[in-house]
Amino acid sequence: MSYNVKLDAFEGPLDLLLYLIKQSKLEITDISMADITYQYMEYISQAQDNNMDLTSEFLVTAATLIEIKSRLLLPNPPKAGENEQVDDADPEQRLKARLQIYSAYKEAAAHLRTMEQCQEMVFTGPVRYVSKPEPIRIIEINASAEDLFNCYHRLLNRIKPVAPYNVKAEAISLNRQINIFKRLLSLFERIRFGRIVARYRFDKAHVVVSFLSVLELMKSGEADAYQSKPFAELIINRIKRRH
């Protein structure tokens, strides 16, 4: 089996191991590191044949894989006695733990790289220069709370009270409203009461006086008014005088 992948394309031995594990389509926790020892050594051998400078990390990882492979081939050692120390450090588990940590960092780096590429597509407006606020001057006052209260009280006494402004309501003249309706009826044969008093819809007094004006015109025979139905628009008609 020939391998055409360049060793310098990998960031390190862990990167190469992750590549081999992905090729096997297995998880880090499920694969036997001894199963990929042969493929890893093939890459190392290819690199040496091409006169590539191998870093010590690649060689150390190769030695670890060989140790894992040899442990599977050799018979299990006898159980240690009570007073003997046992080396519980499993090189395969240590290597898998390193691979899991490296894989997590690699995924995080890829995510950050994607975010950076997305940010490059975002264009923002120019940043406006905001002048720094002037530092707050702290003035120390050698006075008690009572002194400050008396000072505040004296300042209040200096302020002259503002005279209240009396708003006078506009005088509403019945005769004036009658004349307004007369002028409108001289121009138009028919007018709508709602349109005339629309400007006074928030002033009930104006609306009432305007309605009284219509009643006066109806009383004098100068106009009549009707509604098509209850609460409908009030229509005012001009009555032509007979000569």
Protein Blocks (a to p, Z undefined) as FASTA:
>chain_A
ZZfbdfklpgbfklmmmmmmmmnopafklpcfklmmmmmmmmmmmmmmnopacdfklmmm
mmmmmmmmmmmmpccdddddfklccdfbdfklmmmmmmmmmmmmmmmmmmmmmmmmmmmm
pccddddddddddddddddddddfklmmmmmmmmmmmpccddddddddddddfklmmmmm
mmmmmmpmbdcfklmmmmmmmmmklmmmmmmmmmmmmmnopaccddfbghiacddddddd
dZZ
